Amino acid sequence: MEKILVTGATGQIGTVLTKRLREKFGRENVIATDIKEGEDLRDNQPFLFLDILNKIRLQEIVQDHGITQIYHLAAILSASGEYNPKKTWNINLNGLFSILDLAKDGIINKIFFPSTIAVFGNTTPRIQTPQNVPLLPQTVYGMSKTAGELWCNYYNSKFDVDVRSVRYPGIIGHQSIPSGGTTDYAVEIYHAALKDGHYTCFLAKDTRLPMLYMPDALDATIKLMEAPIENIKVRSSYNLSAMSFTPGEIAEVIKKRIPNFTMNYKPDFRQDIAASWSESIDDSQARNDWNWLPSFDLEKMTDDMLDNLRAKYNRNV
Ligand code: SER
């Protein structure tokens, strides 16, 4: 029986992935950890406080609970990272080292490491970005994830560590709120549309970015982790995507459902970050190696987001 530890379990993806893992493996077999409690601590049990830089505490938890797999989600994202570059490097890299070493020492047997489209930069082809491309990331978050991918690949080839990774694009979901990222607008816009009928977007109207709806992100993660080991051909990180759209396009799709919705644009420093990332992604290697196939596009995702958020806010707009 697998015993799973999730770091960053109260973050945007962690909140939802932890629930999904508990449905699959049993609540008591999935330990949530983070430096903050999250919205509903009572509902998020078992939960333990863990600063990912506290290697001793991490080892204690892993040994006390007989952990076999770690989903290592704790990280500082692209926009927040620019305010504190060295802290971001420290957390994003040294947290990963502690976890890779647990696998190298034979204490755990599998790791999930999320990478990102932020590894791409101005030297990367922006349209249908292939799997193997020059990486020259513009943010410290992207630098840390690029280095993380290389370390994962190294631990796999030198020490046979079974670490698996995808480059998540922007992730959109109704269950949790993102923070500190450049793609956060694509979640905020739905909440604002229902609550205020208006959104001021921090990216420019025509900034196209690759995106993925949360149920697809969870499916990809679990599918990758369950794939037979011989199918995993990429040990840095797999390209992954489902759709690409601009702020102007998502606004139009929302307007079709909420005719009074309005949007204006006030691009800030995140515009330069977004402009250095890909517009669309070639994820054929993930599709071939472990049968990745997304099921949500922009229209279907928008229907599902609005249905769920209407219920949450009790709004009939
Ligand atoms: N969603 C992330 C960010 O915007 C990308 O990995 O930072």
Boltz pocket constraint, residues with backbone or C-beta under 6 A from the ligand:
constraints:
  - pocket:
      binder: B
      contacts: [[A, 77], [A, 78], [A, 79], [A, 115], [A, 116], [A, 117], [A, 118], [A, 141], [A, 168], [A, 169], [A, 170], [A, 171], [A, 180], [A, 181], [A, 182], [A, 183], [A, 184]]
      max_distance: 6.0
